[in-house]
Amino acid sequence: MQAPTEKLVYDLLEELQIPYERLDHVPITSVKGLEFTLPGQQVKNLLLKNKKGRKYYLVILHDEKSADLKHLAELLGESRLSFASEERMMDVMQCIPGTVTPFGLLYDKDLKVQVIVDKAVDQDLTVGFHPFVNTTTLNIPFKGFVRFLEYANHDFKVVEL
């Protein structure tokens, strides 16, 4: 598979006929202390692993919301969840901290990652994701995101975080 690049994402969105709005900005590695707002429904993506490190969860929630990992572990039937290390992020999704994106699911050929979407994310709006770089956000319709997930052979589970 091709290396993770912005061009890969743009080409794929075009192939899947998923419209997007491109928003360029200063690098975003965390939403904490961010001095500007982007239009549309903005989310953050967390890559978590279970205690044994065999299962991963890509958790998508509103950018201003915090994830209660203990509560989420209970919802998912896991004893404990923790953040994936940089090495594991690269291994599973070809992403580094600060650039975690659902587009990295293209590299999850062993289907180790379960996508979890917070119930508060409005599926009738757009969602904003990085195209492997944290200086651009692409707002895409949630329905387009679902189309991408189908293409990447992933489904998603909605939970109340």
N, C-alpha and C positions, 0 to 999 in steps of 0.2 A: 504494500500500500504506500501511497505517496506520503511524504513528510507533512506534518501538520502546519499548514500555512493559511493565511487569509484567503489566498486565491483558491485553495481547495474548498473553503467554505462558500465563497461567492459562486464558484462553478457548480457546486452541489445545490445551492439554493436555486440557481437558474434551472438546473436539470429537473429539480423537483417542483418547479414553478411556485416557489415560496417567495412572496413579496417581502421586502425588508426596507427599513429606514436606517441609513447609516449615520451614526453619531460619533464624530471624532472628538477626543478630549485628552486631557493630561492623563498619565498612567493612573489606573485605579487598581490597587492591590487589596484594599479594604474599604468598606463603605463608612467605617468609623472616621469621623472628622472630615468627611468630604465637604468641600466648600462650594459645591454646585449641585444642581439637580438636573437630571435628564428627563426628557419627556417620556410619557408612557409608563407602564407598570414595570418597575425595575426589580429584579430579583438577584439573589446571590446563590451561588452554587457551592456546596460543601461536599467533599469526598471523604466519606467515613468508612471505617473497616470494623468488622466484628472482632471479638476477642482473639480468635484464632487467626485472623487475617486472611481467611479464605473467601469471605463474602464482602462485597463493597456496596455502599449506598451513595448514590448521587442525590443529595437532598437539595431541593429547589424551594426557596421561601423568599418572602418579601425582603428587600435589602435592609430594612430597618429592624427586622425581627431577629430575635436570638433563638437558637435551637436548644432545647432542653434535651441533652443527649441521653440522660437517664430515662426520661419519659419516652423518647423515641425508641430506645432499646426495648422497652417494655412493649410498645406498640408492634414492634417487628419481631418479637419473640427472641430477642438476643439478650445475653447476660450483660454485655457491655459493648459500647461503641466508642471509638476514638477517631481522631483525625488521621487520615492516611499520611504517611511520610512523603517527602518529595520523591524519594526513590520509587515508592509504590505508585504515586501519581503518574510518574513517567512510564513505569512498567505497564500499568493498566490502561491509561487514557492519553498518554503522550502530552501531559500538561504539567506545569510547575505551579507552585503556590502563587496565587494572584492572577492566574489565567485559567483556572478550572472552568470548563465549558462543556455543555452537553455534546458539542461537536466532537469531543474526545471519545465519545462512545463508538465512533467509527473504528477505533483501535481496540475495542473490547471484544475481540473475536471469540474469546472463551465464555462470553456472557457472564462475567463475574459481578457485574454492576447492576444493581436494581435501582431504578429511578423512583424517587419519592418526591411527590409534589405536595406542598402544604395546601390544605383545603382553602386557605385565605387567598391563594393565587386565583384571580378571576380568569376563567378559561374563555371568556368572551372578549378579552382584551389582548393586547400584544404583550410579549415578554422580551426582555433585553438580555442578550448573551454576547460575550466576547468571541470574536472569530480567531481564537488562539493568541491574540495580542490584547493587552489591557489598555490600549490607547484608542480602541474603537468598540462601540457597542452597536449591535444590530437588533433593532426592534422587529420582531416577526409575530404574525398572528399566532395565538396559541394553537389553532388548528394546523398551522404550518409546522409548528414544533412537533405535534403528534405525527404528522406525515414524515418528518425527519426521523423520529423514533422508530416508526415502522420500517423505514429504509435501513436503519441501523440495527434492526432485529431486536429492539427493546420495547418494552411496554412500561407503563408507569402505574404507581399506586398512589392514591390520594389519602393523606392522613391529616388529622388535626393536630398541629404542633403547638 
